[in-house]
Amino acid sequence: MFLKIIKKIILVLGTILIIPIGIGLLIGGGYILFSLVDGSSLDESLKNLAQFSQTIQPYFNYLILLFIIPLLLKGIKKVKASKG
């Protein structure tokens, strides 16, 4: 029982981390691709992407919390329902 709960928690946390990383890779790769097609150099594209990343990083932490809190509440409700 306890191992099932731990496995579910690890699965949820892994999913929470994989989804934003995948989105970031798609958006970042697409931005670099379109910048190169537009005629910008690779160094310039990477500098712009790094600047954008530094700007958005503080807000990204809050976004992760918005994903984690509902999933944790759902998990707590399931555990309470299985016990009671």
PDB file of N, CA, C and O in Angstrom, chain B, residues numbered from 101:
ATOM      1  N   MET B 101       0.828  -1.191   0.000  1.00  0.00           N
ATOM      2  CA  MET B 101       0.000   0.000   0.000  1.00  0.00           C
ATOM      3  C   MET B 101       0.872   1.254   0.000  1.00  0.00           C
ATOM      4  O   MET B 101       0.674   2.161  -0.808  1.00  0.00           O
ATOM      5  N   PHE B 102       1.837   1.291   0.916  1.00  0.00           N
ATOM      6  CA  PHE B 102       2.706   2.456   1.019  1.00  0.00           C
ATOM      7  C   PHE B 102       3.565   2.614  -0.234  1.00  0.00           C
ATOM      8  O   PHE B 102       3.804   3.733  -0.689  1.00  0.00           O
ATOM      9  N   LEU B 103       4.032   1.489  -0.795  1.00  0.00           N
ATOM     10  CA  LEU B 103       4.847   1.546  -2.007  1.00  0.00           C
ATOM     11  C   LEU B 103       4.041   2.031  -3.199  1.00  0.00           C
ATOM     12  O   LEU B 103       4.577   2.720  -4.066  1.00  0.00           O
ATOM     13  N   LYS B 104       2.746   1.678  -3.257  1.00  0.00           N
ATOM     14  CA  LYS B 104       1.893   2.156  -4.344  1.00  0.00           C
ATOM     15  C   LYS B 104       1.765   3.673  -4.298  1.00  0.00           C
ATOM     16  O   LYS B 104       1.807   4.343  -5.330  1.00  0.00           O
ATOM     17  N   ILE B 105       1.609   4.200  -3.101  1.00  0.00           N
ATOM     18  CA  ILE B 105       1.477   5.651  -2.949  1.00  0.00           C
ATOM     19  C   ILE B 105       2.766   6.344  -3.367  1.00  0.00           C
ATOM     20  O   ILE B 105       2.727   7.370  -4.046  1.00  0.00           O
ATOM     21  N   ILE B 106       3.899   5.796  -2.971  1.00  0.00           N
ATOM     22  CA  ILE B 106       5.190   6.384  -3.345  1.00  0.00           C
ATOM     23  C   ILE B 106       5.386   6.326  -4.856  1.00  0.00           C
ATOM     24  O   ILE B 106       5.865   7.290  -5.453  1.00  0.00           O
ATOM     25  N   LYS B 107       5.018   5.203  -5.485  1.00  0.00           N
ATOM     26  CA  LYS B 107       5.145   5.086  -6.936  1.00  0.00           C
ATOM     27  C   LYS B 107       4.276   6.110  -7.646  1.00  0.00           C
ATOM     28  O   LYS B 107       4.699   6.701  -8.640  1.00  0.00           O
ATOM     29  N   LYS B 108       3.056   6.327  -7.143  1.00  0.00           N
ATOM     30  CA  LYS B 108       2.169   7.313  -7.755  1.00  0.00           C
ATOM     31  C   LYS B 108       2.719   8.722  -7.595  1.00  0.00           C
ATOM     32  O   LYS B 108       2.636   9.534  -8.517  1.00  0.00           O
ATOM     33  N   ILE B 109       3.280   9.013  -6.426  1.00  0.00           N
ATOM     34  CA  ILE B 109       3.862  10.336  -6.195  1.00  0.00           C
ATOM     35  C   ILE B 109       5.035  10.568  -7.131  1.00  0.00           C
ATOM     36  O   ILE B 109       5.159  11.647  -7.711  1.00  0.00           O
ATOM     37  N   ILE B 110       5.894   9.578  -7.288  1.00  0.00           N
ATOM     38  CA  ILE B 110       7.039   9.705  -8.198  1.00  0.00           C
ATOM     39  C   ILE B 110       6.564   9.873  -9.634  1.00  0.00           C
ATOM     40  O   ILE B 110       7.130  10.671 -10.382  1.00  0.00           O
ATOM     41  N   LEU B 111       5.538   9.138 -10.028  1.00  0.00           N
ATOM     42  CA  LEU B 111       4.985   9.262 -11.375  1.00  0.00           C
ATOM     43  C   LEU B 111       4.423  10.658 -11.613  1.00  0.00           C
ATOM     44  O   LEU B 111       4.655  11.247 -12.668  1.00  0.00           O
ATOM     45  N   VAL B 112       3.692  11.188 -10.647  1.00  0.00           N
ATOM     46  CA  VAL B 112       3.112  12.530 -10.789  1.00  0.00           C
ATOM     47  C   VAL B 112       4.208  13.579 -10.855  1.00  0.00           C
ATOM     48  O   VAL B 112       4.163  14.467 -11.707  1.00  0.00           O
ATOM     49  N   LEU B 113       5.187  13.492  -9.971  1.00  0.00           N
ATOM     50  CA  LEU B 113       6.281  14.467  -9.987  1.00  0.00           C
ATOM     51  C   LEU B 113       7.088  14.376 -11.274  1.00  0.00           C
ATOM     52  O   LEU B 113       7.498  15.400 -11.820  1.00  0.00           O
ATOM     53  N   GLY B 114       7.318  13.170 -11.762  1.00  0.00           N
ATOM     54  CA  GLY B 114       8.016  13.003 -13.037  1.00  0.00           C
ATOM     55  C   GLY B 114       7.243  13.617 -14.181  1.00  0.00           C
ATOM     56  O   GLY B 114       7.824  14.263 -15.054  1.00  0.00           O
ATOM     57  N   THR B 115       5.931  13.421 -14.184  1.00  0.00           N
ATOM     58  CA  THR B 115       5.093  14.006 -15.227  1.00  0.00           C
ATOM     59  C   THR B 115       5.113  15.521 -15.147  1.00  0.00           C
ATOM     60  O   THR B 115       5.167  16.204 -16.169  1.00  0.00           O
ATOM     61  N   ILE B 116       5.069  16.043 -13.932  1.00  0.00           N
ATOM     62  CA  ILE B 116       5.090  17.497 -13.757  1.00  0.00           C
ATOM     63  C   ILE B 116       6.387  18.083 -14.292  1.00  0.00           C
ATOM     64  O   ILE B 116       6.384  19.192 -14.827  1.00  0.00           O
ATOM     65  N   LEU B 117       7.479  17.373 -14.161  1.00  0.00           N
ATOM     66  CA  LEU B 117       8.756  17.878 -14.662  1.00  0.00           C
ATOM     67  C   LEU B 117       8.921  17.655 -16.163  1.00  0.00           C
ATOM     68  O   LEU B 117       9.493  18.501 -16.851  1.00  0.00           O
ATOM     69  N   ILE B 118       8.431  16.537 -16.675  1.00  0.00           N
ATOM     70  CA  ILE B 118       8.631  16.212 -18.085  1.00  0.00           C
ATOM     71  C   ILE B 118       7.828  17.136 -19.000  1.00  0.00           C
ATOM     72  O   ILE B 118       8.323  17.545 -20.050  1.00  0.00           O
ATOM     73  N   ILE B 119       6.606  17.466 -18.619  1.00  0.00           N
ATOM     74  CA  ILE B 119       5.758  18.294 -19.479  1.00  0.00           C
ATOM     75  C   ILE B 119       6.370  19.677 -19.724  1.00  0.00           C
ATOM     76  O   ILE B 119       6.480  20.074 -20.884  1.00  0.00           O
ATOM     77  N   PRO B 120       6.776  20.436 -18.689  1.00  0.00           N
ATOM     78  CA  PRO B 120       7.382  21.746 -18.971  1.00  0.00           C
ATOM     79  C   PRO B 120       8.703  21.655 -19.733  1.00  0.00           C
ATOM     80  O   PRO B 120       9.007  22.517 -20.557  1.00  0.00           O
ATOM     81  N   ILE B 121       9.485  20.613 -19.456  1.00  0.00           N
ATOM     82  CA  ILE B 121      10.748  20.455 -20.178  1.00  0.00           C
ATOM     83  C   ILE B 121      10.474  20.216 -21.658  1.00  0.00           C
ATOM     84  O   ILE B 121      11.144  20.796 -22.513  1.00  0.00           O
ATOM     85  N   GLY B 122       9.503  19.375 -21.965  1.00  0.00           N
ATOM     86  CA  GLY B 122       9.137  19.118 -23.357  1.00  0.00           C
ATOM     87  C   GLY B 122       8.629  20.361 -24.055  1.00  0.00           C
ATOM     88  O   GLY B 122       8.990  20.632 -25.200  1.00  0.00           O
ATOM     89  N   ILE B 123       7.786  21.121 -23.360  1.00  0.00           N
ATOM     90  CA  ILE B 123       7.270  22.365 -23.942  1.00  0.00           C
ATOM     91  C   ILE B 123       8.415  23.338 -24.194  1.00  0.00           C
ATOM     92  O   ILE B 123       8.468  23.985 -25.240  1.00  0.00           O
ATOM     93  N   GLY B 124       9.327  23.439 -23.238  1.00  0.00           N
ATOM     94  CA  GLY B 124      10.471  24.333 -23.404  1.00  0.00           C
ATOM     95  C   GLY B 124      11.352  23.943 -24.575  1.00  0.00           C
ATOM     96  O   GLY B 124      11.824  24.805 -25.317  1.00  0.00           O
ATOM     97  N   LEU B 125      11.575  22.644 -24.743  1.00  0.00           N
ATOM     98  CA  LEU B 125      12.389  22.192 -25.871  1.00  0.00           C
ATOM     99  C   LEU B 125      11.711  22.490 -27.204  1.00  0.00           C
ATOM    100  O   LEU B 125      12.367  22.906 -28.159  1.00  0.00           O
ATOM    101  N   LEU B 126      10.409  22.278 -27.266  1.00  0.00           N
ATOM    102  CA  LEU B 126       9.689  22.563 -28.508  1.00  0.00           C
ATOM    103  C   LEU B 126       9.695  24.050 -28.838  1.00  0.00           C
ATOM    104  O   LEU B 126       9.969  24.440 -29.973  1.00  0.00           O
ATOM    105  N   ILE B 127       9.391  24.877 -27.844  1.00  0.00           N
ATOM    106  CA  ILE B 127       9.339  26.319 -28.086  1.00  0.00           C
ATOM    107  C   ILE B 127      10.733  26.864 -28.382  1.00  0.00           C
ATOM    108  O   ILE B 127      10.911  27.640 -29.321  1.00  0.00           O
ATOM    109  N   GLY B 128      11.722  26.462 -27.584  1.00  0.00           N
ATOM    110  CA  GLY B 128      13.090  26.941 -27.807  1.00  0.00           C
ATOM    111  C   GLY B 128      13.655  26.490 -29.141  1.00  0.00           C
ATOM    112  O   GLY B 128      14.283  27.271 -29.855  1.00  0.00           O
ATOM    113  N   GLY B 129      13.429  25.226 -29.474  1.00  0.00           N
ATOM    114  CA  GLY B 129      13.907  24.717 -30.763  1.00  0.00           C
ATOM    115  C   GLY B 129      13.214  25.385 -31.933  1.00  0.00           C
ATOM    116  O   GLY B 129      13.845  25.691 -32.945  1.00  0.00           O
ATOM    117  N   GLY B 130      11.916  25.610 -31.795  1.00  0.00           N
ATOM    118  CA  GLY B 130      11.174  26.302 -32.851  1.00  0.00           C
ATOM    119  C   GLY B 130      11.644  27.731 -33.023  1.00  0.00           C
ATOM    120  O   GLY B 130      11.772  28.219 -34.147  1.00  0.00           O
ATOM    121  N   TYR B 131      11.904  28.408 -31.906  1.00  0.00           N
ATOM    122  CA  TYR B 131      12.389  29.787 -31.980  1.00  0.00           C
ATOM    123  C   TYR B 131      13.739  29.855 -32.694  1.00  0.00           C
ATOM    124  O   TYR B 131      13.953  30.707 -33.556  1.00  0.00           O
ATOM    125  N   ILE B 132      14.635  28.957 -32.331  1.00  0.00           N
ATOM    126  CA  ILE B 132      15.957  28.952 -32.970  1.00  0.00           C
ATOM    127  C   ILE B 132      15.834  28.617 -34.450  1.00  0.00           C
ATOM    128  O   ILE B 132      16.500  29.233 -35.282  1.00  0.00           O
ATOM    129  N   LEU B 133      14.987  27.647 -34.786  1.00  0.00           N
ATOM    130  CA  LEU B 133      14.800  27.276 -36.187  1.00  0.00           C
ATOM    131  C   LEU B 133      14.284  28.454 -37.001  1.00  0.00           C
ATOM    132  O   LEU B 133      14.818  28.752 -38.069  1.00  0.00           O
ATOM    133  N   PHE B 134      13.245  29.129 -36.503  1.00  0.00           N
ATOM    134  CA  PHE B 134      12.692  30.257 -37.249  1.00  0.00           C
ATOM    135  C   PHE B 134      13.650  31.440 -37.282  1.00  0.00           C
ATOM    136  O   PHE B 134      13.659  32.190 -38.257  1.00  0.00           O
ATOM    137  N   SER B 135      14.449  31.622 -36.248  1.00  0.00           N
ATOM    138  CA  SER B 135      15.448  32.688 -36.259  1.00  0.00           C
ATOM    139  C   SER B 135      16.515  32.415 -37.314  1.00  0.00           C
ATOM    140  O   SER B 135      16.952  33.328 -38.014  1.00  0.00           O
ATOM    141  N   LEU B 136      16.929  31.157 -37.425  1.00  0.00           N
ATOM    142  CA  LEU B 136      17.932  30.812 -38.439  1.00  0.00           C
ATOM    143  C   LEU B 136      17.365  30.970 -39.846  1.00  0.00           C
ATOM    144  O   LEU B 136      18.057  31.437 -40.750  1.00  0.00           O
ATOM    145  N   VAL B 137      16.107  30.579 -40.027  1.00  0.00           N
ATOM    146  CA  VAL B 137      15.470  30.732 -41.340  1.00  0.00           C
ATOM    147  C   VAL B 137      15.317  32.206 -41.682  1.00  0.00           C
ATOM    148  O   VAL B 137      15.424  32.596 -42.844  1.00  0.00           O
ATOM    149  N   ASP B 138      15.061  33.035 -40.651  1.00  0.00           N
ATOM    150  CA  ASP B 138      14.884  34.473 -40.853  1.00  0.00           C
ATOM    151  C   ASP B 138      16.206  35.163 -41.175  1.00  0.00           C
ATOM    152  O   ASP B 138      16.202  36.293 -41.663  1.00  0.00           O
ATOM    153  N   GLY B 139      17.321  34.516 -40.916  1.00  0.00           N
ATOM    154  CA  GLY B 139      18.615  35.078 -41.265  1.00  0.00           C
ATOM    155  C   GLY B 139      19.456  35.494 -40.069  1.00  0.00           C
ATOM    156  O   GLY B 139      20.551  36.024 -40.255  1.00  0.00           O
ATOM    157  N   SER B 140      18.990  35.278 -38.870  1.00  0.00           N
ATOM    158  CA  SER B 140      19.773  35.615 -37.680  1.00  0.00           C
ATOM    159  C   SER B 140      20.859  34.563 -37.478  1.00  0.00           C
ATOM    160  O   SER B 140      20.724  33.417 -37.907  1.00  0.00           O
ATOM    161  N   SER B 141      21.926  34.972 -36.822  1.00  0.00           N
ATOM    162  CA  SER B 141      22.988  34.008 -36.543  1.00  0.00           C
ATOM    163  C   SER B 141      22.588  33.134 -35.355  1.00  0.00           C
ATOM    164  O   SER B 141      21.701  33.486 -34.577  1.00  0.00           O
ATOM    165  N   LEU B 142      23.252  32.004 -35.233  1.00  0.00           N
ATOM    166  CA  LEU B 142      22.959  31.078 -34.137  1.00  0.00           C
ATOM    167  C   LEU B 142      23.296  31.709 -32.788  1.00  0.00           C
ATOM    168  O   LEU B 142      22.549  31.544 -31.824  1.00  0.00           O
ATOM    169  N   ASP B 143      24.422  32.434 -32.713  1.00  0.00           N
ATOM    170  CA  ASP B 143      24.810  33.080 -31.452  1.00  0.00           C
ATOM    171  C   ASP B 143      23.775  34.115 -31.018  1.00  0.00           C
ATOM    172  O   ASP B 143      23.425  34.198 -29.841  1.00  0.00           O
ATOM    173  N   GLU B 144      23.292  34.900 -31.974  1.00  0.00           N
ATOM    174  CA  GLU B 144      22.288  35.921 -31.659  1.00  0.00           C
ATOM    175  C   GLU B 144      20.980  35.275 -31.189  1.00  0.00           C
ATOM    176  O   GLU B 144      20.345  35.757 -30.251  1.00  0.00           O
ATOM    177  N   SER B 145      20.590  34.197 -31.839  1.00  0.00           N
ATOM    178  CA  SER B 145      19.363  33.492 -31.455  1.00  0.00           C
ATOM    179  C   SER B 145      19.483  32.913 -30.050  1.00  0.00           C
ATOM    180  O   SER B 145      18.546  33.007 -29.258  1.00  0.00           O
ATOM    181  N   LEU B 146      20.627  32.318 -29.739  1.00  0.00           N
ATOM    182  CA  LEU B 146      20.836  31.746 -28.405  1.00  0.00           C
ATOM    183  C   LEU B 146      20.876  32.826 -27.326  1.00  0.00           C
ATOM    184  O   LEU B 146      20.377  32.615 -26.221  1.00  0.00           O
ATOM    185  N   LYS B 147      21.471  33.994 -27.642  1.00  0.00           N
ATOM    186  CA  LYS B 147      21.496  35.092 -26.677  1.00  0.00           C
ATOM    187  C   LYS B 147      20.082  35.583 -26.389  1.00  0.00           C
ATOM    188  O   LYS B 147      19.733  35.825 -25.233  1.00  0.00           O
ATOM    189  N   ASN B 148      19.264  35.731 -27.435  1.00  0.00           N
ATOM    190  CA  ASN B 148      17.881  36.173 -27.242  1.00  0.00           C
ATOM    191  C   ASN B 148      17.091  35.150 -26.435  1.00  0.00           C
ATOM    192  O   ASN B 148      16.297  35.516 -25.568  1.00  0.00           O
ATOM    193  N   LEU B 149      17.308  33.882 -26.717  1.00  0.00           N
ATOM    194  CA  LEU B 149      16.609  32.823 -25.988  1.00  0.00           C
ATOM    195  C   LEU B 149      17.041  32.787 -24.519  1.00  0.00           C
ATOM    196  O   LEU B 149      16.208  32.574 -23.638  1.00  0.00           O
ATOM    197  N   ALA B 150      18.323  32.990 -24.250  1.00  0.00           N
ATOM    198  CA  ALA B 150      18.820  33.018 -22.869  1.00  0.00           C
ATOM    199  C   ALA B 150      18.253  34.215 -22.112  1.00  0.00           C
ATOM    200  O   ALA B 150      17.910  34.099 -20.935  1.00  0.00           O
ATOM    201  N   GLN B 151      18.154  35.359 -22.777  1.00  0.00           N
ATOM    202  CA  GLN B 151      17.582  36.547 -22.143  1.00  0.00           C
ATOM    203  C   GLN B 151      16.107  36.318 -21.814  1.00  0.00           C
ATOM    204  O   GLN B 151      15.645  36.698 -20.738  1.00  0.00           O
ATOM    205  N   PHE B 152      15.373  35.705 -22.726  1.00  0.00           N
ATOM    206  CA  PHE B 152      13.965  35.387 -22.485  1.00  0.00           C
ATOM    207  C   PHE B 152      13.828  34.399 -21.328  1.00  0.00           C
ATOM    208  O   PHE B 152      12.932  34.529 -20.494  1.00  0.00           O
ATOM    209  N   SER B 153      14.713  33.422 -21.286  1.00  0.00           N
ATOM    210  CA  SER B 153      14.673  32.417 -20.222  1.00  0.00           C
ATOM    211  C   SER B 153      14.906  33.050 -18.851  1.00  0.00           C
ATOM    212  O   SER B 153      14.232  32.697 -17.884  1.00  0.00           O
ATOM    213  N   GLN B 154      15.846  33.973 -18.761  1.00  0.00           N
ATOM    214  CA  GLN B 154      16.113  34.648 -17.489  1.00  0.00           C
ATOM    215  C   GLN B 154      14.936  35.513 -17.068  1.00  0.00           C
ATOM    216  O   GLN B 154      14.658  35.647 -15.876  1.00  0.00           O
ATOM    217  N   THR B 155      14.243  36.101 -18.039  1.00  0.00           N
ATOM    218  CA  THR B 155      13.090  36.945 -17.730  1.00  0.00           C
ATOM    219  C   THR B 155      11.929  36.120 -17.210  1.00  0.00           C
ATOM    220  O   THR B 155      11.243  36.540 -16.279  1.00  0.00           O
ATOM    221  N   ILE B 156      11.699  34.958 -17.792  1.00  0.00           N
ATOM    222  CA  ILE B 156      10.526  34.153 -17.463  1.00  0.00           C
ATOM    223  C   ILE B 156      10.748  33.217 -16.273  1.00  0.00           C
ATOM    224  O   ILE B 156       9.773  32.706 -15.722  1.00  0.00           O
ATOM    225  N   GLN B 157      11.969  32.981 -15.868  1.00  0.00           N
ATOM    226  CA  GLN B 157      12.277  31.993 -14.828  1.00  0.00           C
ATOM    227  C   GLN B 157      11.529  32.209 -13.511  1.00  0.00           C
ATOM    228  O   GLN B 157      11.000  31.238 -12.971  1.00  0.00           O
ATOM    229  N   PRO B 158      11.454  33.435 -12.962  1.00  0.00           N
ATOM    230  CA  PRO B 158      10.713  33.582 -11.693  1.00  0.00           C
ATOM    231  C   PRO B 158       9.235  33.207 -11.821  1.00  0.00           C
ATOM    232  O   PRO B 158       8.657  32.657 -10.884  1.00  0.00           O
ATOM    233  N   TYR B 159       8.629  33.494 -12.951  1.00  0.00           N
ATOM    234  CA  TYR B 159       7.217  33.182 -13.151  1.00  0.00           C
ATOM    235  C   TYR B 159       7.010  31.692 -13.382  1.00  0.00           C
ATOM    236  O   TYR B 159       5.945  31.157 -13.072  1.00  0.00           O
ATOM    237  N   PHE B 160       8.009  31.025 -13.918  1.00  0.00           N
ATOM    238  CA  PHE B 160       7.919  29.592 -14.180  1.00  0.00           C
ATOM    239  C   PHE B 160       7.775  28.812 -12.876  1.00  0.00           C
ATOM    240  O   PHE B 160       7.079  27.797 -12.834  1.00  0.00           O
ATOM    241  N   ASN B 161       8.424  29.276 -11.817  1.00  0.00           N
ATOM    242  CA  ASN B 161       8.306  28.611 -10.514  1.00  0.00           C
ATOM    243  C   ASN B 161       6.870  28.651 -10.011  1.00  0.00           C
ATOM    244  O   ASN B 161       6.386  27.666  -9.453  1.00  0.00           O
ATOM    245  N   TYR B 162       6.176  29.781 -10.201  1.00  0.00           N
ATOM    246  CA  TYR B 162       4.774  29.870  -9.796  1.00  0.00           C
ATOM    247  C   TYR B 162       3.899  28.980 -10.661  1.00  0.00           C
ATOM    248  O   TYR B 162       2.919  28.411 -10.179  1.00  0.00           O
ATOM    249  N   LEU B 163       4.243  28.856 -11.924  1.00  0.00           N
ATOM    250  CA  LEU B 163       3.474  28.008 -12.831  1.00  0.00           C
ATOM    251  C   LEU B 163       3.564  26.544 -12.407  1.00  0.00           C
ATOM    252  O   LEU B 163       2.572  25.818 -12.470  1.00  0.00           O
ATOM    253  N   ILE B 164       4.734  26.114 -11.982  1.00  0.00           N
ATOM    254  CA  ILE B 164       4.890  24.737 -11.508  1.00  0.00           C
ATOM    255  C   ILE B 164       4.016  24.507 -10.272  1.00  0.00           C
ATOM    256  O   ILE B 164       3.406  23.447 -10.132  1.00  0.00           O
ATOM    257  N   LEU B 165       3.954  25.501  -9.372  1.00  0.00           N
ATOM    258  CA  LEU B 165       3.101  25.364  -8.191  1.00  0.00           C
ATOM    259  C   LEU B 165       1.631  25.222  -8.580  1.00  0.00           C
ATOM    260  O   LEU B 165       0.885  24.481  -7.939  1.00  0.00           O
ATOM    261  N   LEU B 166       1.215  25.931  -9.628  1.00  0.00           N
ATOM    262  CA  LEU B 166      -0.175  25.820 -10.073  1.00  0.00           C
ATOM    263  C   LEU B 166      -0.489  24.424 -10.592  1.00  0.00           C
ATOM    264  O   LEU B 166      -1.639  23.990 -10.520  1.00  0.00           O
ATOM    265  N   PHE B 167       0.504  23.713 -11.113  1.00  0.00           N
ATOM    266  CA  PHE B 167       0.297  22.332 -11.552  1.00  0.00           C
ATOM    267  C   PHE B 167       0.342  21.359 -10.373  1.00  0.00           C
ATOM    268  O   PHE B 167      -0.420  20.393 -10.336  1.00  0.00           O
ATOM    269  N   ILE B 168       1.225  21.609  -9.421  1.00  0.00           N
ATOM    270  CA  ILE B 168       1.431  20.661  -8.327  1.00  0.00           C
ATOM    271  C   ILE B 168       0.269  20.665  -7.334  1.00  0.00           C
ATOM    272  O   ILE B 168      -0.178  19.599  -6.911  1.00  0.00           O
ATOM    273  N   ILE B 169      -0.222  21.834  -6.957  1.00  0.00           N
ATOM    274  CA  ILE B 169      -1.239  21.925  -5.901  1.00  0.00           C
ATOM    275  C   ILE B 169      -2.502  21.134  -6.227  1.00  0.00           C
ATOM    276  O   ILE B 169      -2.945  20.360  -5.378  1.00  0.00           O
ATOM    277  N   PRO B 170      -3.115  21.282  -7.416  1.00  0.00           N
ATOM    278  CA  PRO B 170      -4.320  20.475  -7.688  1.00  0.00           C
ATOM    279  C   PRO B 170      -4.052  18.973  -7.687  1.00  0.00           C
ATOM    280  O   PRO B 170      -4.893  18.194  -7.238  1.00  0.00           O
ATOM    281  N   LEU B 171      -2.896  18.564  -8.183  1.00  0.00           N
ATOM    282  CA  LEU B 171      -2.584  17.136  -8.194  1.00  0.00           C
ATOM    283  C   LEU B 171      -2.392  16.598  -6.779  1.00  0.00           C
ATOM    284  O   LEU B 171      -2.815  15.483  -6.475  1.00  0.00           O
ATOM    285  N   LEU B 172      -1.762  17.377  -5.923  1.00  0.00           N
ATOM    286  CA  LEU B 172      -1.598  16.943  -4.533  1.00  0.00           C
ATOM    287  C   LEU B 172      -2.943  16.866  -3.815  1.00  0.00           C
ATOM    288  O   LEU B 172      -3.185  15.934  -3.049  1.00  0.00           O
ATOM    289  N   LEU B 173      -3.818  17.841  -4.059  1.00  0.00           N
ATOM    290  CA  LEU B 173      -5.145  17.807  -3.439  1.00  0.00           C
ATOM    291  C   LEU B 173      -5.942  16.596  -3.906  1.00  0.00           C
ATOM    292  O   LEU B 173      -6.641  15.959  -3.117  1.00  0.00           O
ATOM    293  N   LYS B 174      -5.833  16.285  -5.188  1.00  0.00           N
ATOM    294  CA  LYS B 174      -6.520  15.107  -5.727  1.00  0.00           C
ATOM    295  C   LYS B 174      -5.975  13.831  -5.078  1.00  0.00           C
ATOM    296  O   LYS B 174      -6.740  12.929  -4.735  1.00  0.00           O
ATOM    297  N   GLY B 175      -4.665  13.761  -4.912  1.00  0.00           N
ATOM    298  CA  GLY B 175      -4.056  12.594  -4.273  1.00  0.00           C
ATOM    299  C   GLY B 175      -4.479  12.444  -2.824  1.00  0.00           C
ATOM    300  O   GLY B 175      -4.720  11.333  -2.352  1.00  0.00           O
ATOM    301  N   ILE B 176      -4.568  13.567  -2.116  1.00  0.00           N
ATOM    302  CA  ILE B 176      -4.997  13.522  -0.713  1.00  0.00           C
ATOM    303  C   ILE B 176      -6.437  13.031  -0.618  1.00  0.00           C
ATOM    304  O   ILE B 176      -6.765  12.237   0.264  1.00  0.00           O
ATOM    305  N   LYS B 177      -7.297  13.498  -1.521  1.00  0.00           N
ATOM    306  CA  LYS B 177      -8.694  13.054  -1.512  1.00  0.00           C
ATOM    307  C   LYS B 177      -8.796  11.557  -1.781  1.00  0.00           C
ATOM    308  O   LYS B 177      -9.612  10.870  -1.165  1.00  0.00           O
ATOM    309  N   LYS B 178      -7.971  11.044  -2.701  1.00  0.00           N
ATOM    310  CA  LYS B 178      -7.995   9.607  -2.995  1.00  0.00           C
ATOM    311  C   LYS B 178      -7.549   8.791  -1.788  1.00  0.00           C
ATOM    312  O   LYS B 178      -8.132   7.748  -1.491  1.00  0.00           O
ATOM    313  N   VAL B 179      -6.522   9.259  -1.095  1.00  0.00           N
ATOM    314  CA  VAL B 179      -6.027   8.539   0.079  1.00  0.00           C
ATOM    315  C   VAL B 179      -7.078   8.547   1.182  1.00  0.00           C
ATOM    316  O   VAL B 179      -7.301   7.528   1.836  1.00  0.00           O
ATOM    317  N   LYS B 180      -7.724   9.692   1.390  1.00  0.00           N
ATOM    318  CA  LYS B 180      -8.771   9.770   2.414  1.00  0.00           C
ATOM    319  C   LYS B 180      -9.960   8.886   2.051  1.00  0.00           C
ATOM    320  O   LYS B 180     -10.551   8.248   2.922  1.00  0.00           O
ATOM    321  N   ALA B 181     -10.312   8.848   0.762  1.00  0.00           N
ATOM    322  CA  ALA B 181     -11.445   8.024   0.330  1.00  0.00           C
ATOM    323  C   ALA B 181     -11.138   6.537   0.490  1.00  0.00           C
ATOM    324  O   ALA B 181     -12.025   5.754   0.831  1.00  0.00           O
ATOM    325  N   SER B 182      -9.898   6.146   0.249  1.00  0.00           N
ATOM    326  CA  SER B 182      -9.551   4.728   0.378  1.00  0.00           C
ATOM    327  C   SER B 182      -9.499   4.292   1.847  1.00  0.00           C
ATOM    328  O   SER B 182      -9.742   3.126   2.158  1.00  0.00           O
ATOM    329  N   LYS B 183      -9.187   5.217   2.736  1.00  0.00           N
ATOM    330  CA  LYS B 183      -9.139   4.884   4.164  1.00  0.00           C
ATOM    331  C   LYS B 183     -10.532   4.894   4.793  1.00  0.00           C
ATOM    332  O   LYS B 183     -10.815   4.107   5.696  1.00  0.00           O
ATOM    333  N   GLY B 184     -11.396   5.785   4.315  1.00  0.00           N
ATOM    334  CA  GLY B 184     -12.689   5.942   4.977  1.00  0.00           C
ATOM    335  C   GLY B 184     -13.782   5.402   4.204  1.00  0.00           C
ATOM    336  O   GLY B 184     -14.933   5.463   4.637  1.00  0.00           O
TER     337      GLY B 184
END
